[in-house]
Each structure stands twice: as structure tokens, then as C-alpha cells.
Amino acid sequence: MGTQTDVRKMIHDNIVNNRNRVDKLVPRILFLAALVSVVTTLGIVATLIFDSVKFFQMVPFSQVFSTELAPLRAENPTFGILPLINGTVFSSLIAMAVAGPVGLTAAIYLSQFASERVRNTLKPIMEILAGIPTIVYGFFAYSFVTPILMKLIPDLGAKNVLSPGLVMGVMIIPIVASLSEDAMNSVPKTISEGALGLGSTKFEVAVKVVLPAAISGILASFVLGISRAIGETMIVTIASGSSKAFTYDITQSMQTMTSYIVEFTSGDAGTGTAGYYSLYAVGLILLLFTLVMNLFAQYISHRFREEY
Amino acid sequence: MENQMKIAAKGAMASRKRENLHFSINRSNISKRVRRNNFYRVLFSLSTVFAIGMLMILLYQVWIDSVGWLTPGFLTRNLSIFPEKAGIHGAILGTVYLMLVVIPVTILLGVATAIYLEEYATKGRIAAFIRTNITNLASVPSVIFGLLGLAVFGRLLGLGSSILAGGLTLSLLVLPIVVVAAQEALRAVPGFLREGSYAMGASKWTTIWRVVLPVALPGVLTGGILAVSRAIGETAPLVVLGIPTLIMRIPKSLGDDFTALPIQIYYWTLDTVLTREYANLAAATIVVLLIVLFMMNSVAIVIRNKYQRRF
């Protein structure tokens, strides 16, 4: 009997509590918290656009889209963004030249060939790569990879885009690998087992059956990898240097959009100068680049998805 | 009848012939195909080996560079212009203070956002908008968060390059990680627990606070730890905020200027041009940073495996 009355009392108490205002107030407070992320986005867009507008008022368009970049020149500084875009594109392409093939084949191995035990051991170790802070990769690129590359390529500069590109590729491998693996794992087992049953080897199943079926997810993983490379900052800042020349020579220093931002904020750009506002203009273009890449990845994975 | 049977027999024979033909073609190829299969299995496994090998080389290299420099004195001394006298006491404190800002802010905001999205606004345009927004926020490069921090916390609110400015910037950066993890944890709480609570007459908030959240706590904590370990290693936003190069003073309050472990690694790596010894300092700091991250991730894994309740 005692327990029964306890339960009745609890129900009664709960109903009384229900009359509290708490339940009406809580969703509003939670909503405000949820708004913070929206406000953050708006804040990012607003600050970037606000200060970029000032930049474009000071510097003519024709100059912005030129290869002349000399922001620190005392007289008549120029702000051409093409060298930065060039550096960003080159470092990202080098990174993807590593992360694309290695990540994809690692994903094929893990999802098609490896036994469950091997997969469960190797995968977490590979994921550690993605958890290491990028500053550590920057150190690694500058003080280990660059000296080795210098022995192989005599003309290589102490700061060059090749070394950070390669290291960035290593960093992106687990991203490409795990997204591609997810895509391949979502291909129904019946299809690949059917192909195996017809006498295909595992390699044939992987390349002729699973790969075409998972192609949308794989392409999306590549695009997300590129987007990650574009936004990557510390590796290129440390190892690629700050040369503002417009060049296609990957053995030399190139500056990316991200490392331009870092260099300029550390270099005491006074408020109100074109140099200070150029930070935000570069930031805005960088944001547009990554945004387009992410939307593109979403589009690919929806547009070319095979439905089963 | 007979004709039909003959035709059927003929057809069967013909198809058997085709099969034989097919079989013989396959057999002539089969060892080649198996060999090719084995070749690619080894080749593809090498990709995994390559990635893990690079990880090993990286860790080994950092360790080798730090040997002899990672002494107790290195942890307790403060910065110095002489490499052999330099220590990271201030940087460690700076990172700890940063996390004192990041942990409460991200956990509170992240969990509240997740509860709102999962328990209150599961449908509707606003919720969908917030969800898309969080996904997109997660893919914004960290250096852009630095620009936001510089413009809003640094200049607009006048926090400069203080611990508070840095901590708030990092909080916003890792917020999506906590939100997504907490959402998953809340979603994994079985419906019958909620229904049981409602059946007892409990209100929605009582149910969430007393029933759903305790069950989801391990998942929430795991996500929180992962987010904080991401924040600890972030360098770019702090550099953009304009953390000064050489801070000799130990920070005392949240409004003070500071240095942090990743910042110190950055400047020492750049200083390698001056003397090679700075590389040793950077490597020793990296070892400290990686040990901290390793411990945090281990804790996260333990929490996930031990306290995750299954229903």
C-alpha cells in the first residue's frame, strides 16, 4: 500500500509542478541558445561583407582581380588576389593528388578486402591522423618533409608549396577514406554478393560494381577534401611562406588566402587602411570558395545517388 | 510433342555449349584474374599502411626532436629568449584558462541547442533552418572564425586579444561538434523512457531534465570532450586575434593577454630560421599537446564504452 500512495503522491506532485511557469519558459531559453549559431553565421557574413565593401570602395575591381599583390609596399600598395587564389588552388590540388588516390584505395581495401578484425584495428589508427592539430602538421612539413624534399629536388625553396601540399594530403586521407568507405558500405550487400556469386573476384566487384554504385558519395568525399584543403591554414602558413609572386612553380613559395589572413593580422595592419580591410575581402572570397565546394558536394551526393 | 522436345533438347545443348565456351574462356583467364585480385588487394592495403606509416613517422620525428628538451623545468619555467632557458608554464596556463571559457560556454550552448532541436522543435521551418545553419557552420574554415573574433570580440566589444576573446572565438568554432554529438545522444534515448515519465504525470521539461538528459549524458560528454580537444589544438583563430609573440607575464584573469600551447608551437617553428634549437622547443611543446589530447580522447572512449547504456 505504501508504494501505491507514493506513486499517487508523485503523480499529484508532477501535476502540480506542471502548473509551473518553468515549462513555458524553458523552450524560449533553449530557443535563444539555438539562435547563437544562427547569429554566429550572420555575424560572420555581416563582418566579412561590411568590411569587404569598404575594401572594394578603396581598391578598384580591376586591381583586385589582377596578379599584382604588394600590400605592404609603403607607397601605392596593390591588392591583386589572383596570386592567393593561385596558391590556394595549387596547394589544394597537390593535397588531393595524395589524399584522393590514397584515401579512395584505402577505403576500397577497408570496405571490400579487409576482414572485420583488420578493419576495426586499422580504421581507428587512421582516424588519429584527422585528430592531430594542424599546427603539428605544419611543424612536420617545415622541419621534416621540406629538408627531405630538398635533397631530392635541389632547386626547392626552404618555403615551397609542394611540402605543405603533400602533408595536407596526408591529413586529408582519413576524411576521404572514411566518407568514401561510408558511401561504399551503403551499397546493398545483395548487389556485391550477386556479383561474387557469378564468379567475380573481390577486385572486380569493388571496381565494376561497388565503385560505380557509390560514385556519388566518393566524388562528394573528394570535394569535401578539397574544401578542407582550401580552408587549411597553419600548414601552408608555416611551410609555404608568404611570397606574393604569381607563379606556377610548385618548388617555390606561394601564399594562400588563409596564410595571407594570418600574415596580415600578425603584422599589425592598422584599422581603416586598405590592408586591414583586405583581410575581410580575402576572408569573404575564401568563405565563398568553401561554401561553393560544400554545396557542390551536397549536390553531387543527391544528384547522382543510386537508389536501391 | 516430339518436335517440341527435340527443339528443347537442342536448345539445352546449345546453351550448354555456350556455357562450356564461357567456362573455358573464364578458366583460361581465371588464374590471371585471381593474380590481379591479389595484386590489387596488396596495393590497396599499402594505402592504409602508408597513412598509418606517415602517422608513425610524424610521431617518431616529433619525439626524436623533443628528446632532452622535455624536462620538468620545461613545464615550470616561463618563456625566455634563450632557448635552453625557455619553458611553457605560461602557455600551459593560457591553454587551461582558455578551456575554462570554452568548456562551460560550448557545453551549455551546445546541449541547449541540441535539446531545442531534438525535443522541442523537431519539425518546422525554423528548426530546419537552424539545422542547415549548423551543418554549414561546421565547414567554415577556422581562420574565418578568427576574423569574426577579431571584428566582434576583439574590436567591437573591446576584448582585444584577451583570454575571453580567444575562448569565445574557439567556443563558437567548436559549437557545431557539441550540438551534433548531443543531438545524436538525445536521439538514442529510447521513447519508452519518455513515455514512462509522461505516464507518471511528469511535464516535458521534468522528463528531459530528470530522465532523458541523464541517459544521454555519456554521449553528450564524449562529444564535449572531442570538441574541447579540437579547441585545444586550434591555432589559426588565435593567431588572427593577434596574440602577441612573447608574453612573459603569467595571465591572472580572463581579461589578460595570454599565450597558448599551439601558439607557442607556431612561433617557435617560425623561429627555427634563427636557431635550430627552437625546433626542439616546438617539438617538446607538441609532445605535451599530443599527450593532453591523447588523454582526453582516451577518457572520451572510456566514457563511451563504460557508461553508454543500451536498451
Chai-1 contact restraints between the chains, C-beta under 6 A:
chainA,res_idxA,chainB,res_idxB,connection_type,confidence,min_distance_angstrom,max_distance_angstrom,comment,restraint_id
A,I11,B,M200,contact,1.0,0.0,6.0,A-B,restraint_1
A,I11,B,G201,contact,1.0,0.0,6.0,A-B,restraint_2
A,N14,B,G201,contact,1.0,0.0,6.0,A-B,restraint_3
A,N14,B,A202,contact,1.0,0.0,6.0,A-B,restraint_4
A,I15,B,G201,contact,1.0,0.0,6.0,A-B,restraint_5
A,N18,B,S203,contact,1.0,0.0,6.0,A-B,restraint_6
A,V22,B,W205,contact,1.0,0.0,6.0,A-B,restraint_7
A,D23,B,S203,contact,1.0,0.0,6.0,A-B,restraint_8
A,D23,B,K204,contact,1.0,0.0,6.0,A-B,restraint_9
A,D23,B,W205,contact,1.0,0.0,6.0,A-B,restraint_10
A,V26,B,W205,contact,1.0,0.0,6.0,A-B,restraint_11
A,P27,B,Y120,contact,1.0,0.0,6.0,A-B,restraint_12
A,L30,B,A112,contact,1.0,0.0,6.0,A-B,restraint_13
A,L30,B,I115,contact,1.0,0.0,6.0,A-B,restraint_14
A,L30,B,Y116,contact,1.0,0.0,6.0,A-B,restraint_15
A,F31,B,Y116,contact,1.0,0.0,6.0,A-B,restraint_16
A,A33,B,L109,contact,1.0,0.0,6.0,A-B,restraint_17
A,A33,B,A112,contact,1.0,0.0,6.0,A-B,restraint_18
A,A33,B,T113,contact,1.0,0.0,6.0,A-B,restraint_19
A,A34,B,T113,contact,1.0,0.0,6.0,A-B,restraint_20
A,A34,B,Y116,contact,1.0,0.0,6.0,A-B,restraint_21
A,A34,B,I130,contact,1.0,0.0,6.0,A-B,restraint_22
A,V36,B,L109,contact,1.0,0.0,6.0,A-B,restraint_23
A,S37,B,N133,contact,1.0,0.0,6.0,A-B,restraint_24
A,S37,B,I134,contact,1.0,0.0,6.0,A-B,restraint_25
A,S37,B,L137,contact,1.0,0.0,6.0,A-B,restraint_26
A,V38,B,N133,contact,1.0,0.0,6.0,A-B,restraint_27
A,T40,B,L172,contact,1.0,0.0,6.0,A-B,restraint_28
A,T41,B,N133,contact,1.0,0.0,6.0,A-B,restraint_29
A,T41,B,L137,contact,1.0,0.0,6.0,A-B,restraint_30
A,G43,B,L148,contact,1.0,0.0,6.0,A-B,restraint_31
A,G43,B,V152,contact,1.0,0.0,6.0,A-B,restraint_32
A,I44,B,L148,contact,1.0,0.0,6.0,A-B,restraint_33
A,T47,B,L148,contact,1.0,0.0,6.0,A-B,restraint_34
A,T47,B,A151,contact,1.0,0.0,6.0,A-B,restraint_35
A,V102,B,S47,contact,1.0,0.0,6.0,A-B,restraint_36
A,V102,B,F50,contact,1.0,0.0,6.0,A-B,restraint_37
A,T105,B,F44,contact,1.0,0.0,6.0,A-B,restraint_38
A,T105,B,S47,contact,1.0,0.0,6.0,A-B,restraint_39
A,A106,B,S47,contact,1.0,0.0,6.0,A-B,restraint_40
A,A106,B,T48,contact,1.0,0.0,6.0,A-B,restraint_41
A,I108,B,F44,contact,1.0,0.0,6.0,A-B,restraint_42
A,Y109,B,F44,contact,1.0,0.0,6.0,A-B,restraint_43
A,Y109,B,S45,contact,1.0,0.0,6.0,A-B,restraint_44
A,Y109,B,T48,contact,1.0,0.0,6.0,A-B,restraint_45
A,F113,B,R41,contact,1.0,0.0,6.0,A-B,restraint_46
A,L122,B,T48,contact,1.0,0.0,6.0,A-B,restraint_47
A,I125,B,I52,contact,1.0,0.0,6.0,A-B,restraint_48
A,M126,B,A51,contact,1.0,0.0,6.0,A-B,restraint_49
A,L129,B,L55,contact,1.0,0.0,6.0,A-B,restraint_50
A,P133,B,G233,contact,1.0,0.0,6.0,A-B,restraint_51
A,I135,B,T235,contact,1.0,0.0,6.0,A-B,restraint_52
A,I135,B,P262,contact,1.0,0.0,6.0,A-B,restraint_53
A,I135,B,I265,contact,1.0,0.0,6.0,A-B,restraint_54
A,I135,B,Y266,contact,1.0,0.0,6.0,A-B,restraint_55
A,V136,B,I286,contact,1.0,0.0,6.0,A-B,restraint_56
A,F139,B,T269,contact,1.0,0.0,6.0,A-B,restraint_57
A,F139,B,A282,contact,1.0,0.0,6.0,A-B,restraint_58
A,F140,B,L58,contact,1.0,0.0,6.0,A-B,restraint_59
A,Y142,B,T269,contact,1.0,0.0,6.0,A-B,restraint_60
A,S143,B,A279,contact,1.0,0.0,6.0,A-B,restraint_61
A,F144,B,Q61,contact,1.0,0.0,6.0,A-B,restraint_62
A,V170,B,M54,contact,1.0,0.0,6.0,A-B,restraint_63
A,I173,B,A51,contact,1.0,0.0,6.0,A-B,restraint_64
A,T201,B,R33,contact,1.0,0.0,6.0,A-B,restraint_65
A,T201,B,N37,contact,1.0,0.0,6.0,A-B,restraint_66
A,K202,B,N37,contact,1.0,0.0,6.0,A-B,restraint_67
A,F203,B,N37,contact,1.0,0.0,6.0,A-B,restraint_68
A,F203,B,Y40,contact,1.0,0.0,6.0,A-B,restraint_69
A,G231,B,P141,contact,1.0,0.0,6.0,A-B,restraint_70
A,T233,B,V143,contact,1.0,0.0,6.0,A-B,restraint_71
A,T233,B,A236,contact,1.0,0.0,6.0,A-B,restraint_72
A,M234,B,T235,contact,1.0,0.0,6.0,A-B,restraint_73
A,M234,B,A236,contact,1.0,0.0,6.0,A-B,restraint_74
A,I238,B,T269,contact,1.0,0.0,6.0,A-B,restraint_75
A,T258,B,V143,contact,1.0,0.0,6.0,A-B,restraint_76
A,I261,B,V143,contact,1.0,0.0,6.0,A-B,restraint_77
A,V262,B,V239,contact,1.0,0.0,6.0,A-B,restraint_78
A,T265,B,V240,contact,1.0,0.0,6.0,A-B,restraint_79
A,T265,B,G242,contact,1.0,0.0,6.0,A-B,restraint_80
A,G283,B,I144,contact,1.0,0.0,6.0,A-B,restraint_81
A,G283,B,L147,contact,1.0,0.0,6.0,A-B,restraint_82
A,L287,B,I144,contact,1.0,0.0,6.0,A-B,restraint_83
A,T290,B,P141,contact,1.0,0.0,6.0,A-B,restraint_84
A,N294,B,S139,contact,1.0,0.0,6.0,A-B,restraint_85
